[in-house]
Amino acid sequence: MRNGIGSFADFGAKVIVTDGRGSTVTVPLFENTRTRFWVAIALADFTSPDGVSIRHVEAYSSRMTERRPVLHRDGSIRMNGGPVEFKRR
């Protein structure tokens, strides 16, 4: 049995982010490639004096890499910067 190949667009993937106070943002993922395994969608910043701030990111991994993204303390995201999650090498 195999799990096949699909893309974020094929699966109709979307993310819904809400602040619990009535504000909701829906982000559909349109990347239509079968060779990207990771996506960073949004960054929730809990250091804002006004409360949580949510910023749209939507960054995809490079083709054919299974290295996970890395989130740095300054809020920047480095795609393909972490260890391989799915395979042992």
C-alpha positions in Angstrom: 0.0 0.0 0.0 1.3 3.5 -0.8 0.0 6.9 0.2 0.5 8.5 -3.2 1.5 12.0 -4.1 -0.6 15.1 -3.8 -0.1 18.8 -3.6 -1.5 21.4 -1.2 -3.8 22.5 -3.9 -4.9 19.0 -4.7 -6.0 18.4 -1.2 -7.8 21.7 -0.9 -5.8 22.6 2.1 -6.6 25.7 4.0 -5.9 27.2 7.4 -8.4 29.2 9.5 -6.9 31.5 12.1 -9.1 33.2 14.7 -8.4 35.4 17.6 -11.4 34.1 19.5 -13.0 37.5 19.6 -14.7 37.5 16.2 -11.8 38.1 13.8 -11.2 35.2 11.4 -8.8 34.8 8.5 -9.0 31.9 6.1 -5.9 31.1 4.0 -6.3 28.6 1.2 -3.0 27.0 0.0 -2.7 27.2 -3.8 0.8 25.7 -4.3 0.3 23.2 -7.0 3.5 21.1 -6.9 3.9 17.6 -5.7 7.5 18.1 -4.6 7.1 20.5 -1.7 6.6 19.0 1.7 6.4 22.0 4.2 4.6 25.3 4.3 4.8 28.0 6.9 1.4 29.7 6.9 1.2 32.4 9.6 3.3 33.8 12.4 1.6 34.4 15.7 3.6 37.1 17.6 2.9 37.1 21.3 5.3 39.9 22.1 3.0 42.7 20.8 1.9 45.1 23.6 -1.6 45.1 22.0 -2.0 41.4 22.3 -1.4 38.6 19.8 -0.5 39.8 16.3 -0.9 37.4 13.4 1.1 37.9 10.2 0.5 36.1 6.9 3.7 34.2 5.8 2.8 31.3 3.3 6.3 30.2 2.5 6.9 26.8 0.9 9.9 24.5 1.2 12.2 24.0 -1.8 11.4 21.2 -4.2 12.3 17.7 -3.1 13.6 18.6 0.4 12.2 17.2 3.5 14.1 19.5 5.9 11.6 21.2 8.2 11.4 25.0 8.6 13.1 26.7 11.6 11.5 29.6 13.5 14.1 32.0 14.9 13.5 34.2 18.1 13.3 37.3 16.0 10.2 35.9 14.1 12.0 35.1 10.9 11.5 31.7 9.3 14.2 29.8 7.5 12.6 27.2 5.2 14.7 24.0 4.7 16.8 24.8 7.7 15.9 22.0 10.2 16.4 18.3 10.3 14.8 15.9 7.9 11.5 14.8 9.5 10.1 12.0 7.3 13.1 9.9 6.4 16.1 8.6 8.2 19.4 9.1 6.4 
